[in-house]
Amino acid sequence: MIKGLFETHLFVENLERSIDFYANVLKLEMYLFEEERRAALFWIGKPQEAMLGLWEKPKEEIDIRHFAFKCDWDWILNDSIKFLKSNNLNSWNFLNDGSQQPMVFANIPAIAIYFTDPDGHYLEFIGTLPGKYSPEKGSQVLTYSQWLEAEQREKQ
């Protein structure tokens, strides 16, 4: 029945500012702009795969949301922080170690890093790592090197 997520929508305070961010920083392709409705729609990935809708609303009507962009895991590991810094975007993780390095959700396994858009929505780059889905690991969050060590121990 359900095979994936096709679209998500966000309320934004300033549509032009958000269009600039999603089109020029994150490089999403805008395929529809409706001035009358103060809305813009973007493709995420290839056209017709997934969509992001932006709708302008007054600040008091905006509730902060979260969603994740699926990325190649090696890009997240090697390039995501440079990308975010070069676009003046602060990143964070759940490692509680003061670093801004990507983290690994051991149960999926997936590597991820968080940042925000101009309205404060929580965005995430996430990529599935090679490895076995292990729900028994619960919400364990590790550094990439800790995850590699754990994977090696499991193979022994």
Stockholm file with secondary structure:
# STOCKHOLM 1.0

chainA/1-156         MIKGLFETHLFVENLERSIDFYANVLKLEMYLFEEERRAALFWIGKPQEAMLGLWEKPKEEIDIRHFAFKCDWDWILNDSIKFLKSNNLNSWNFLNDGSQQPMVFANIPAIAIYFTDPDGHYLEFIGTLPGKYSPEKGSQVLTYSQWLEAEQREKQ
#=GR chainA/1-156 SS CCCCCCEEEEEESCHHHHHHIIIIISCCEEEEEETTTTEEEEESSSTTTCEEEEEECCGGGCCCCEEEEECCHHHHHHTHHHHHHHTTCCCBCSSCSSCCCCEEETTTTEEEEEEECTTCCEEEEEEECSSCCCGGGTTCEECHHHHHHHHHHHHC
#=GC SS_cons         CCCCCCEEEEEESCHHHHHHIIIIISCCEEEEEETTTTEEEEESSSTTTCEEEEEECCGGGCCCCEEEEECCHHHHHHTHHHHHHHTTCCCBCSSCSSCCCCEEETTTTEEEEEEECTTCCEEEEEEECSSCCCGGGTTCEECHHHHHHHHHHHHC
//
